[in-house]
Amino acid sequence: MDTDTTLAERYVTAVARSVPVADRAEVSAELRASIADELDGRIAAGEDARAAEYAVIAELGDPIAYAASLSGRPLVLIGPRYYAAWLRLLRLLLAIVVPVAAVIAGLVRAIGGGDVGAVIGAMIPAILLSGVQVAFWTTLVFAALERLGSTGDTVLEWTPDKLPRTVVLSARMSDLIGTAVMTVILIGSVIWDRTIGWGDDHVHVLAPGLWPWAMTVWFGLLAIGLVVEALVAVRGRWNAPLAAVSVAASLVSMLGAIVLVWRGAVIAPDLMAQMRAASTPTADIVQIVNISITAVLGGILIGILFDAYRKLGLAREV
């Protein structure tokens, strides 16, 4: 039967647009022949020519999907082959990049003299923009992989060795959440002290000389600890390098704080002057405060050492 009808030709043209130019003539010819065979069979069985043509085209389906089926081209942005790897990497990057970007944006704004509202106002766009950028570029890379394909084993290939230990995973997520909450509270408290102060008199506890370098280093150490916890939560287990990095960051942070306390570089000069004025020959307030802070930091340091032993033990179990 002659297939040079409006509906059939419209379908052939639509399919041809979605295949490579070099294949269009061959695909068009084969598709016309296929439609003609189907139409001949339906008309021979007694169907109306127009209704038969409509039914044949409807069965062939969307021309874009039909063209894709001929070339094997995927119709999804990221298919089953790479979806799991894409999701794992996206979660990991979001857990690392977004908090770090927010902290950096807030820190820069705080150093510039912004109040709490300005700091929060700087962090919110940083969270949104960094999240969008991470999602966009990660998805773009995997969409390209989906279309270009890959050969051989890569770090994206899943193996049974990558199975997380379920019994540890929930604990790791709890550690991550706890670390994230504590990091936000600590950084928020420091920024509040820097920008607003405490109480009706807006008392500043920390010395302004800590800004920007000492605070930048401390914020960086906190960020390292958060990143390590995120990596452990994603992996589902500790390993020796991650445990070493976590312990080293914590030790540097605590020991550095103790050194600064005894150098008199932590407490704000105005508050230090008030404590000296309140001191007596038998009760040096500054000395008492320094000893108290050192005792607290020392207790935290002991806890860090026990935590290091626990983490290294978990790393040896796998």
Order of alpha helices (4+ residues) and beta strands (2+ residues): alpha-alpha-alpha-alpha-alpha-alpha-alpha-alpha-alpha-alpha-alpha
